[in-house]
Amino acid sequence: MNVALVVKSKNGMKLEFYNEDMSLLESETFSDLYTLNFHLQTLAKKHSIAKGLMVVHDYDRNKVDLALARDEQAFFVD
């Protein structure tokens, strides 16, 4: 299962995308949610990912959310 780690803060969002062996596939930063979500869905399609674990850390609120994404449309951060 692939893992997408997103760290949100007032300075922007950082994405780290890992494969099932926890090897880093991609790492990027984004200034807005629209671009991040578009990129997440593109990654899911690019790597043919059927499901993955979404880990979203809101740094400013000190909150972590976990979600299981079952298709490319589920790779979404709000």
C-alpha positions in Angstrom: 0.0 0.0 0.0 1.3 3.4 -1.0 1.5 6.2 1.6 0.9 9.9 1.0 2.1 12.2 3.8 0.9 15.8 3.6 2.1 18.4 6.0 -0.1 21.5 5.9 1.0 24.8 7.5 0.4 28.5 6.9 3.5 28.5 4.7 2.1 25.9 2.3 1.8 22.2 1.9 4.5 19.5 1.5 3.8 16.2 0.0 5.9 13.1 0.4 4.7 10.0 -1.6 6.0 6.6 -0.7 5.6 3.1 -2.3 4.7 0.0 -0.3 8.3 -0.5 0.7 8.4 3.1 2.2 10.8 4.2 -0.5 10.3 7.9 -1.3 8.8 8.2 -4.9 8.2 11.9 -4.9 8.5 15.0 -2.7 7.1 18.4 -3.6 5.7 21.6 -2.0 2.5 23.4 -3.0 1.0 26.8 -2.2 -2.7 25.8 -2.5 -5.0 22.8 -2.0 -6.3 22.8 -5.6 -2.8 22.2 -7.0 -2.0 19.6 -4.3 -5.2 17.6 -4.9 -4.7 17.7 -8.7 -1.2 16.4 -8.2 -2.3 13.6 -5.8 -4.9 12.3 -8.3 -2.2 12.5 -11.1 0.2 10.5 -8.9 -2.4 7.8 -8.2 -3.1 7.4 -11.9 0.7 7.6 -12.9 1.6 4.9 -10.5 -1.6 2.8 -11.0 -2.5 2.9 -7.3 -5.7 1.2 -6.4 -5.5 2.1 -2.7 -3.3 4.0 -0.4 -3.0 5.5 3.1 -3.4 9.3 3.3 -1.7 10.9 6.3 -2.5 14.6 6.7 -0.7 16.6 9.4 -2.1 20.1 10.0 1.0 21.6 11.6 -0.7 24.8 12.8 -3.6 23.0 14.5 -1.4 20.1 15.7 -3.8 17.5 14.2 -3.2 14.4 12.2 -5.9 12.7 10.0 -5.6 9.2 8.5 -7.7 8.0 5.6 -7.7 5.0 3.3 -8.0 6.1 -0.3 -9.5 3.4 -2.5 -9.3 5.0 -6.0 -7.6 8.0 -7.6 -10.6 10.3 -6.8 -10.1 9.5 -3.0 -6.6 11.0 -3.0 -7.9 14.3 -1.8 -7.1 16.7 1.0 -9.5 19.3 2.4 
